[in-house]
């Protein structure tokens, strides 16, 4: 099976962007043996709209969820409890993992995190 992950990164080397500030995500397809970099996907940062100032958070989160509709897991440096719950409710596994990307992906594969946390496979 194949799983798609979205990683919030400024530099492509580390997970170093807060979910609410992420205007792009790096996409990878992973399976039991390897990872394949797919490129980046732009999205509207959830907290650059009205959500951080007391606006409609669900609309901002829904936009990101729609932009990442084919993703099994979202990996960010930090995410608020409300945003994490919202994304999980949309079927996404969510992780705070402010680490270097390459060893992080290797760890996900070797520990089969996609099975342990029951990720949805990519169709």
Rosetta blueprint (number, residue, H / E / L):
1 X L
2 X L
3 X E
4 X E
5 X E
6 X E
7 X E
8 X L
9 X L
10 X L
11 X L
12 X L
13 X L
14 X E
15 X L
16 X L
17 X L
18 X E
19 X H
20 X H
21 X H
22 X L
23 X L
24 X E
25 X E
26 X E
27 X E
28 X E
29 X E
30 X E
31 X L
32 X L
33 X L
34 X L
35 X E
36 X E
37 X E
38 X E
39 X E
40 X E
41 X E
42 X E
43 X L
44 X L
45 X L
46 X H
47 X H
48 X H
49 X L
50 X L
51 X H
52 X H
53 X H
54 X L
55 X L
56 X L
57 X H
58 X H
59 X H
60 X H
61 X H
62 X H
63 X H
64 X H
65 X H
66 X H
67 X H
68 X L
69 X L
70 X L
71 X L
72 X L
73 X E
74 X E
75 X E
76 X E
77 X L
78 X E
79 X L
80 X L
81 X H
82 X H
83 X H
84 X H
85 X H
86 X H
87 X H
88 X H
89 X H
90 X L
91 X L
92 X L
93 X E
94 X E
95 X E
96 X E
97 X L
98 X L
99 X L
100 X E
101 X H
102 X H
103 X H
104 X H
105 X H
106 X H
107 X H
108 X H
109 X H
110 X H
111 X L
112 X L
113 X H
114 X H
115 X H
116 X H
117 X L
118 X L
119 X L
120 X L
121 X L
122 X L
123 X L
